[in-house]
């Protein structure tokens, strides 16, 4: 595909209810040079979450995870950047919060994670996962079309940031 990589980023309900945390994370996203391709706040539907967490359906924590993730709104973003997947996951820190609080206390999960189920954030772990996950929460977003018709504007800096909507849009001249 192109120069940029896309990833799904989720601020889970325990973070999305905290305006100070949201502001901190959004600022970190911007200062880390991510471009926000899509942005929305929504309470995730059970069906979306069942599809999203399908690989965990036989695990002991599955119901707890679905219940938690549907308990309130989340902030969902499609982020673009070279190495977006790896860079976002580095900011998050390890999935296991207890370990993270000792090994990477200044990571986002180290700062805001409460438990392994309530680890505060999600980041896709591969391009394939990112594509699958984006299609669940942003079904109207066509990844191939974005790379063909929009990516070049993001690469060339022909975008502007709309802070109120927390999204980068193509700057039409």
trRosetta pair geometry for C-beta under 8 A, 3 or more apart (Angstrom, degrees):
i j d omega theta_ij theta_ji phi_ij phi_ji
1 147 5.0 -81 -167 -138 108 156
2 147 4.8 -168 -17 -152 119 100
2 151 4.5 -18 180 157 179 161
2 152 7.9 -127 -140 -60 139 61
2 155 7.3 -125 167 -52 123 133
3 82 6.5 -49 157 -84 80 96
3 151 7.1 150 39 165 83 119
3 155 5.2 82 55 -107 138 129
4 35 7.6 -40 -143 39 148 125
4 80 4.6 24 167 -177 137 102
4 81 6.3 74 -148 13 94 2
4 82 6.3 -90 -115 -65 52 52
4 84 7.0 46 179 -30 81 122
4 151 5.7 -162 32 -148 116 105
4 154 6.1 -12 -34 103 159 130
4 155 6.4 -138 -33 -72 108 89
5 80 7.1 162 75 -147 37 59
5 81 6.7 -32 54 74 81 52
5 82 6.5 78 7 -144 96 27
5 83 6.2 84 28 -57 138 10
5 84 4.3 -158 89 21 93 98
5 85 5.9 -78 140 -9 135 89
5 127 6.9 -97 -151 -97 105 98
5 130 7.9 92 167 54 90 173
6 37 6.6 -37 -124 16 109 156
6 78 5.7 -7 -166 -178 110 100
6 79 7.0 148 -154 77 56 46
6 80 5.4 -26 -96 -93 70 77
6 84 6.2 -7 -127 63 10 155
6 130 5.8 155 102 154 78 134
6 131 7.9 88 81 -76 115 64
6 134 6.8 12 135 -62 125 155
6 143 6.6 -144 45 -134 155 103
6 146 7.4 60 -65 98 147 147
7 78 7.4 159 77 -155 34 56
7 79 5.3 -21 61 60 86 96
7 84 4.4 -164 -2 126 111 109
7 85 4.6 159 -86 -85 128 63
7 88 5.3 -157 97 18 152 148
7 123 6.2 13 163 -163 130 82
7 124 4.7 -152 -152 38 85 112
7 130 4.9 -87 -119 -118 52 129
8 76 7.2 -23 -166 -164 93 91
8 77 7.4 146 -159 81 47 52
8 78 6.3 -32 -98 -101 59 64
8 79 7.9 154 -107 17 10 83
8 122 6.9 -17 115 113 98 107
8 123 7.3 166 84 -142 61 38
8 124 4.9 91 37 -39 86 109
8 130 5.6 173 -3 -142 86 69
8 133 4.3 -115 17 111 156 122
8 134 5.2 -159 -68 -69 111 74
8 137 6.8 112 -143 42 132 131
9 29 7.4 152 109 -109 170 127
9 76 7.4 152 84 -157 56 44
9 77 4.5 -14 62 63 102 102
9 78 7.8 167 19 -95 80 16
9 79 5.2 43 -10 -14 123 121
9 88 5.6 -124 -87 -157 111 142
9 121 7.2 -26 -167 -167 80 102
9 122 7.0 160 -157 82 35 67
9 123 5.8 2 -107 -99 70 76
10 74 5.5 -2 -169 168 99 131
10 75 7.1 149 -159 79 48 55
10 76 5.4 -9 -106 -105 78 72
10 77 7.7 -172 -75 25 37 70
10 121 6.4 150 82 -161 64 51
10 122 3.8 18 43 41 111 107
10 123 7.9 -150 25 -59 73 43
10 137 7.9 -172 -84 -69 113 171
11 15 4.5 -106 -178 92 94 123
11 16 5.1 131 114 -68 100 84
11 21 7.8 154 -165 127 128 106
11 22 6.6 107 147 -109 166 77
11 25 6.0 130 -96 100 131 165
11 74 6.1 166 80 -169 58 74
11 75 3.9 12 45 50 113 104
11 76 7.9 -134 28 -62 69 37
11 120 7.2 -25 -152 168 63 73
11 121 6.1 -23 -106 -104 49 77
12 15 5.8 82 59 20 63 99
12 16 6.7 -129 109 -11 24 103
12 68 7.5 15 176 138 124 105
12 69 6.5 -76 -144 -111 101 75
12 74 5.6 -30 -128 -118 32 110
12 118 7.0 -169 110 -150 143 60
12 119 7.4 88 11 69 150 55
12 120 5.5 -161 40 -161 109 22
12 121 6.3 -128 -6 -69 95 24
12 122 6.8 99 -56 -19 99 91
13 16 5.4 -59 -126 41 31 112
13 17 6.4 32 173 -24 66 103
13 68 6.7 -161 41 164 125 70
13 69 6.7 170 -9 -135 112 32
13 71 5.1 157 115 72 173 92
13 72 3.9 116 -147 61 119 96
13 73 6.6 127 -112 67 81 33
13 74 5.7 -66 -58 -73 62 77
14 17 6.8 -51 -151 25 23 107
14 18 7.7 11 151 -11 51 113
14 68 7.8 -21 -33 -176 104 108
14 112 7.4 152 112 163 102 96
14 114 6.0 -99 170 -2 164 129
14 118 5.0 61 -15 -167 153 112
14 120 5.9 -85 77 -101 109 69
15 18 5.9 -71 -161 37 41 109
15 21 4.9 -126 -159 129 81 140
15 22 6.9 133 150 -69 84 68
15 25 6.9 53 168 -26 133 150
15 75 7.7 -81 100 22 101 110
15 112 5.3 45 -96 166 110 143
15 120 4.8 82 -43 -158 122 90
15 121 6.9 20 0 -63 156 76
16 22 6.6 66 -131 -80 43 113
16 41 7.0 148 -160 -143 123 101
16 72 6.6 -179 81 115 115 106
16 73 5.2 -132 137 101 140 79
16 74 5.2 -151 -39 -124 154 33
16 75 5.0 172 -109 -16 105 86
17 72 6.0 5 -61 134 113 156
17 73 7.7 130 -69 55 72 85
18 21 3.8 49 98 16 119 116
18 22 6.4 165 89 -17 63 83
18 112 7.9 -161 54 -137 149 118
19 22 5.6 -52 -144 36 33 114
19 23 6.3 34 158 -19 66 105
20 23 5.9 -54 -150 36 29 111
20 24 6.4 32 151 -21 63 108
21 24 5.6 -55 -148 36 32 114
21 25 6.2 26 157 -15 67 108
21 112 5.7 98 -143 -111 131 134
22 25 6.0 -59 -145 39 28 106
22 26 6.1 25 159 -16 66 110
22 75 6.5 126 -128 -34 107 154
23 26 6.0 -56 -142 39 27 109
23 27 6.2 29 157 -20 62 109
24 27 5.9 -61 -153 36 25 111
24 28 6.4 24 151 -19 63 108
25 28 5.5 -54 -148 36 33 113
25 29 6.4 39 151 -24 65 101
25 75 8.0 142 91 73 137 146
25 108 6.5 65 -111 -129 102 126
25 112 8.0 -24 -64 -19 119 158
26 29 5.5 -47 -150 30 34 115
26 30 6.6 30 153 -14 64 104
26 166 5.9 -78 -140 -128 129 131
27 30 5.9 -57 -151 39 32 108
27 31 6.0 20 157 -9 69 112
28 31 6.0 -58 -135 46 29 103
28 32 5.9 26 161 -17 64 114
28 91 6.5 139 150 -160 126 136
28 108 7.4 178 91 -79 164 111
29 32 6.0 -66 -146 41 22 107
29 34 4.8 -64 -176 52 79 127
29 36 7.0 57 142 -66 133 105
29 77 7.3 -5 -140 114 157 173
29 79 6.8 -122 -156 -110 113 129
30 33 7.9 44 170 -67 33 23
30 34 7.1 -82 -83 54 26 80
30 161 7.4 60 -126 -138 118 153
32 81 7.9 -34 127 -95 88 167
32 87 6.7 157 164 160 121 119
32 91 6.4 -35 -97 -75 166 140
33 81 6.1 110 113 -125 84 126
34 79 4.4 -26 -172 -162 127 116
34 80 6.9 128 -169 59 72 41
34 81 4.9 -78 -113 -40 61 129
34 84 6.7 92 -123 -129 98 97
34 87 7.5 -180 -74 106 99 128
34 88 7.2 65 -90 -79 140 98
35 79 7.0 133 67 -163 47 60
35 80 4.4 -31 66 65 102 97
35 81 6.4 155 13 -64 79 74
35 154 5.2 151 110 -151 171 116
35 159 6.8 63 -147 82 127 162
35 168 4.7 -50 -168 18 91 155
36 39 5.2 19 169 -54 124 117
36 77 5.6 -68 -137 -155 96 117
36 78 7.5 108 -166 72 55 57
36 79 6.3 -35 -102 -104 54 66
36 80 7.9 -164 -72 19 9 83
36 161 7.8 79 34 -131 107 88
36 166 5.9 -68 136 151 172 71
36 167 4.9 -117 109 -119 111 44
36 168 5.3 136 55 -2 68 84
37 77 7.9 114 44 176 68 76
37 78 4.3 -60 68 99 107 104
37 79 6.9 173 8 -107 93 11
37 80 5.0 83 -44 -22 116 113
37 141 7.9 91 128 -145 113 136
37 146 6.8 42 -168 -156 137 143
37 150 7.7 109 -141 123 105 143
37 154 7.5 -27 -90 -84 95 148
37 167 7.5 -18 128 -151 8 89
37 168 6.9 -27 -81 54 39 97
38 76 7.9 -18 115 119 97 89
38 77 6.7 162 86 -155 61 46
38 78 4.1 44 38 24 96 111
38 138 5.4 80 112 -120 162 147
38 141 5.8 -75 -45 -86 156 141
38 167 6.9 5 -130 -122 20 118
39 75 7.7 -12 -164 -175 84 89
39 76 7.4 160 -151 88 39 56
39 77 5.2 2 -104 -108 73 82
39 78 7.8 -117 -56 28 50 67
39 165 6.5 135 72 151 128 74
39 166 4.7 -164 -177 96 165 92
39 167 4.6 -139 15 -70 121 95
40 75 7.8 175 94 -153 36 51
40 76 5.4 -12 64 60 80 98
40 138 7.8 153 15 -91 127 93
41 73 5.3 34 170 172 91 130
41 74 7.3 -170 -149 89 59 35
41 75 5.3 -26 -100 -101 81 67
41 76 7.5 165 -93 17 29 74
42 73 6.1 -172 116 -140 11 89
42 74 6.7 -20 68 54 59 75
42 76 6.7 -27 32 9 97 121
42 137 8.0 170 55 -159 131 97
43 70 6.8 66 172 -159 90 58
43 72 6.3 -95 -111 176 98 22
43 73 4.9 -70 -66 -85 67 60
43 74 7.4 112 -114 6 31 74
44 48 5.2 -120 -172 80 90 127
44 49 5.3 97 135 -57 123 102
44 52 7.8 -36 -172 4 140 152
44 69 5.5 -32 60 149 138 96
44 70 5.7 -102 80 -95 84 65
44 74 5.7 12 -28 16 106 125
44 137 7.4 -49 -115 -109 103 105
45 48 4.5 94 61 4 85 104
45 49 7.0 -161 91 -5 44 87
45 70 7.3 32 -161 -118 12 110
46 49 5.7 -63 -149 41 31 110
46 50 6.2 34 154 -24 68 105
46 66 6.6 54 -140 180 78 113
46 70 5.6 12 -77 -92 69 155
47 50 5.8 -50 -145 32 30 112
47 51 6.6 27 156 -14 62 106
48 51 6.0 -64 -157 40 29 109
48 52 6.0 30 149 -23 67 113
48 136 5.4 122 -157 168 85 101
48 137 6.4 85 -169 -85 132 68
49 52 5.2 -52 -138 39 34 116
49 53 5.9 2 169 8 70 110
49 65 7.9 -179 177 124 117 86
49 66 5.0 131 128 -132 132 80
49 69 5.1 150 -122 95 135 132
49 70 5.9 -97 -13 -54 156 102
50 53 6.7 -66 -133 54 21 87
50 54 6.7 60 153 -77 57 73
50 57 7.4 50 -159 -95 77 112
50 66 6.7 31 -73 -117 67 131
51 54 5.8 -10 -157 -44 31 111
51 136 5.4 180 102 -122 122 124
52 133 6.5 65 -132 -127 90 82
52 136 5.3 152 -75 138 87 167
52 137 7.6 43 -85 -45 127 99
53 56 4.7 -48 175 43 92 113
53 57 7.0 129 120 -62 83 68
53 62 6.5 154 137 -141 127 82
53 65 5.9 158 -133 113 162 132
53 66 6.5 -137 48 -72 147 85
53 69 7.8 169 -32 14 135 157
54 57 5.8 -18 -160 -30 42 115
56 59 4.6 -56 -169 26 77 124
56 61 7.0 -51 176 76 126 87
56 62 4.9 169 128 -95 93 91
56 65 6.7 8 111 44 149 157
57 62 5.4 89 -133 -136 29 153
58 62 7.2 97 26 -34 12 146
59 62 5.1 128 65 -41 76 95
61 64 5.1 -67 -163 51 64 116
61 65 5.4 69 139 -32 88 105
61 116 7.3 -68 -127 104 164 110
61 117 5.6 -151 -170 -86 122 107
62 65 5.8 -61 -150 34 26 111
62 66 6.4 21 158 -15 65 107
63 66 5.8 -53 -144 38 33 109
63 67 6.1 33 156 -19 66 109
64 67 5.8 -56 -146 39 27 112
64 68 6.2 28 155 -18 63 109
64 117 5.3 -57 124 -129 114 154
65 68 5.8 -55 -145 38 27 110
65 69 6.1 19 160 -14 64 112
65 117 5.5 -135 -86 -145 73 96
66 69 6.0 -59 -141 42 26 106
66 70 6.2 8 163 -4 63 114
67 70 6.4 -71 -145 46 23 98
67 71 6.5 46 151 -56 61 100
68 71 5.5 -41 -155 -5 32 124
68 117 5.7 136 -5 152 161 109
68 118 6.1 -131 -163 -80 148 85
69 74 7.0 -6 -162 -51 77 136
76 137 5.2 -131 -168 160 155 143
76 138 7.5 -173 134 -49 127 97
77 166 7.7 -77 -99 132 118 114
78 134 5.7 59 -102 -125 115 118
78 138 6.1 -35 -43 -7 125 164
78 141 6.6 162 -37 -163 160 168
79 84 5.3 171 109 -162 97 124
79 88 6.1 131 67 -75 150 135
80 84 6.0 -83 -149 -75 22 148
80 151 7.7 -162 -157 -122 147 79
80 154 5.7 -6 109 173 148 159
81 84 4.1 128 51 -84 84 86
81 87 6.1 -62 98 50 138 147
83 86 4.7 -48 -178 50 95 111
83 87 5.1 97 117 -27 93 103
84 87 5.9 -64 -137 43 24 107
84 88 5.9 21 167 -18 66 111
85 88 6.3 -61 -147 36 21 105
85 89 6.4 13 159 -11 60 113
85 123 7.0 137 -155 162 59 102
85 124 5.6 -73 -124 88 101 93
85 125 7.0 94 -176 -161 117 14
85 126 6.8 69 -166 -109 159 14
85 127 6.9 -104 -39 -64 149 58
85 130 6.2 -104 -89 -53 114 134
86 89 6.0 -62 -146 42 27 108
86 90 6.3 33 155 -25 64 107
87 90 5.6 -51 -148 31 30 115
87 91 6.8 31 153 -17 62 102
88 91 5.8 -54 -156 34 35 111
88 92 6.5 35 148 -22 65 106
88 123 4.4 177 120 -135 110 133
88 124 7.9 51 74 39 136 72
89 92 5.4 -51 -148 33 37 116
89 123 4.6 -168 -79 102 71 143
89 125 6.9 79 -88 -107 145 62
90 93 7.9 38 178 -65 31 40
90 107 8.0 -127 156 -124 45 113
91 107 6.7 145 166 -151 34 81
91 108 5.6 42 143 -15 82 115
92 107 6.2 32 128 171 23 113
92 108 5.1 -51 -120 51 44 114
92 109 5.4 48 172 -23 71 105
92 121 5.0 -144 -126 93 110 137
92 123 5.2 -142 -25 -4 148 131
93 100 4.4 95 139 -144 126 119
93 103 7.7 151 -164 88 109 95
93 104 4.1 -171 -129 94 116 134
93 107 2.6 114 -49 118 122 160
93 108 6.3 -170 9 44 101 62
93 109 4.3 -133 66 42 110 105
93 110 5.2 88 -18 -23 176 94
93 113 7.9 -115 76 -13 123 135
94 99 5.3 -51 94 96 146 115
94 100 4.6 -160 58 -76 90 92
94 103 6.6 39 5 68 132 133
94 104 6.6 138 5 27 89 124
94 107 7.7 107 15 71 59 164
94 109 6.9 -120 68 74 49 146
95 100 7.8 -173 62 -46 16 124
95 109 7.4 -140 -125 -121 20 169
95 116 7.1 49 142 -147 84 84
95 119 6.0 -3 -168 -157 58 171
96 99 4.2 49 97 20 112 115
96 100 6.3 167 89 -20 56 90
96 116 5.6 -18 -127 -103 60 104
96 119 7.8 -81 -106 -104 12 133
97 100 5.3 -58 -142 38 33 116
97 101 6.2 38 160 -28 68 101
97 109 5.6 -130 -107 168 75 104
97 110 7.8 163 -154 -92 67 38
97 113 3.6 -155 -119 134 117 132
97 114 6.7 -22 -178 65 170 20
97 115 5.8 -160 40 -157 143 9
97 116 5.7 -144 11 -72 95 48
97 118 7.7 -6 -36 82 156 64
97 119 5.0 -155 -56 -114 105 83
97 120 7.8 104 -98 1 121 101
98 101 6.1 -51 -154 26 27 111
98 102 7.4 11 152 -4 57 105
98 115 8.0 15 -42 -136 89 51
98 116 7.4 -37 -3 -53 93 91
99 102 6.3 -72 -164 42 34 101
99 103 5.7 0 159 5 75 121
100 103 6.1 -69 -125 53 27 92
100 104 5.3 -48 -158 58 71 91
100 105 7.5 132 143 -85 65 38
100 107 5.9 -91 -170 61 111 127
100 109 4.6 -23 150 104 168 111
100 110 4.7 -136 145 -73 96 77
100 113 6.2 60 71 39 141 149
100 119 7.9 101 11 -149 150 105
101 105 5.6 45 -164 -104 46 80
101 110 5.3 146 -98 -140 45 75
101 113 7.4 -129 -56 70 95 110
102 105 7.0 31 -95 -58 8 94
104 107 4.0 33 135 -14 115 121
104 109 7.7 54 90 64 109 94
104 110 5.1 -140 107 -45 68 137
105 110 4.2 174 -150 175 26 134
105 111 7.4 93 165 -62 58 62
106 110 5.9 0 19 82 16 139
106 111 6.7 31 -150 -53 33 104
107 110 4.3 96 51 4 77 108
107 111 7.0 -154 88 -5 39 87
108 111 5.9 -60 -147 40 29 107
108 112 5.9 -25 173 26 68 112
108 113 7.8 92 122 -33 62 91
108 120 6.6 -151 142 107 92 130
108 121 5.5 37 116 -17 130 151
109 112 6.7 -76 -122 60 25 75
109 113 3.9 27 -170 -34 72 130
109 119 5.3 -7 -135 -180 116 90
109 120 5.7 173 -113 47 62 116
109 121 6.2 -111 -70 31 85 109
110 113 6.8 7 -56 24 15 109
112 120 4.2 119 110 -134 103 160
112 121 7.5 82 78 -28 123 101
113 118 6.8 144 -163 113 63 67
113 119 4.4 -6 -130 -149 116 53
113 120 4.6 -113 -83 -1 60 115
113 121 7.7 -77 -75 13 93 86
114 118 4.1 -16 58 100 107 122
114 119 7.7 -130 39 -83 58 29
114 120 7.1 119 -2 -52 76 94
115 118 4.7 58 44 39 85 90
115 119 7.1 -90 88 -61 40 64
116 119 5.9 -1 -155 -56 30 109
122 133 8.0 -159 141 -163 130 149
124 127 7.9 79 136 -96 132 16
124 129 4.5 166 -162 105 93 102
124 130 3.6 108 139 -79 170 75
124 133 5.5 -156 -91 32 108 143
124 134 8.0 -29 -62 -35 144 88
125 129 5.2 40 49 36 72 160
126 129 4.6 96 51 9 79 102
126 130 6.8 -138 94 -8 41 87
127 130 5.5 -53 -147 35 31 115
127 131 6.4 32 155 -19 65 104
128 131 6.0 -54 -151 34 29 109
128 132 6.5 26 153 -15 63 108
129 132 5.7 -59 -147 40 32 110
129 133 5.8 25 159 -16 69 113
130 133 5.9 -60 -140 42 25 107
130 134 6.0 26 161 -20 64 109
131 134 6.0 -53 -141 36 25 109
131 135 6.5 25 158 -20 60 108
131 143 5.8 -43 -126 -37 92 168
132 135 6.0 -63 -157 34 27 111
132 136 7.0 28 149 -23 62 103
133 136 5.7 -51 -155 26 37 113
133 137 6.8 1 162 9 69 107
134 137 6.6 -75 -145 53 30 87
134 138 5.1 -35 -178 47 73 111
134 141 6.0 -80 161 83 108 132
134 143 6.6 100 91 -70 144 112
135 138 7.1 -63 -99 69 18 67
135 139 6.1 53 -176 -108 57 59
135 141 7.7 -131 -95 68 48 89
135 143 7.9 -62 -64 -23 91 114
136 139 7.3 -15 -163 -65 10 84
138 141 3.9 12 138 6 115 126
141 146 7.0 10 -177 -45 90 129
142 145 3.8 46 99 18 118 118
142 146 6.5 168 90 -21 62 82
143 146 5.7 -54 -152 29 31 114
143 147 6.8 25 155 -15 64 103
144 147 6.0 -57 -154 36 33 108
144 148 6.4 25 152 -14 66 110
145 148 5.7 -63 -148 42 33 109
145 149 5.7 -14 172 16 72 115
145 150 7.8 50 130 1 70 101
146 149 6.9 -74 -127 54 19 81
146 150 4.9 -45 -158 44 63 119
146 151 6.3 89 141 -47 72 86
147 150 7.6 -28 -55 53 11 76
147 151 4.8 16 -139 -25 46 137
148 151 7.6 78 8 14 14 105
150 153 5.7 -60 -167 33 55 112
150 154 6.6 47 145 -17 82 105
150 170 6.4 -118 -137 -60 89 123
151 154 5.6 -62 -156 38 40 110
151 155 6.1 37 152 -20 75 107
152 155 5.5 -53 -143 38 34 113
152 156 5.9 19 161 -7 68 113
152 158 7.9 6 121 34 72 124
153 156 6.1 -61 -137 48 26 101
153 158 4.3 -89 -153 74 77 104
153 159 5.7 105 141 -57 97 89
153 170 4.5 -2 154 -120 164 100
153 171 7.5 172 -173 29 116 69
154 157 7.9 36 -179 -69 27 27
154 158 7.9 -75 -47 51 21 70
154 159 5.7 23 -101 -29 57 140
154 168 6.9 91 -112 115 95 139
158 170 6.4 17 117 -154 92 75
158 171 5.3 -133 171 48 63 97
158 173 7.9 -75 -156 -27 109 109
159 168 4.5 37 158 172 135 108
159 169 6.3 158 -156 79 86 27
159 170 5.7 -57 -103 -102 75 36
159 171 5.6 171 -125 -15 15 92
160 168 7.0 166 81 -152 26 68
160 169 6.1 -23 60 62 76 79
160 171 4.6 92 -20 -79 98 108
161 167 7.7 167 -151 91 57 31
161 168 5.4 -37 -95 -97 63 74
162 165 4.5 10 113 40 118 104
162 166 7.4 -73 93 -12 73 14
162 167 5.4 -6 55 63 104 77
162 168 7.5 167 14 -100 75 22
162 169 5.9 31 -15 0 117 114
163 166 6.8 19 -165 -78 36 55
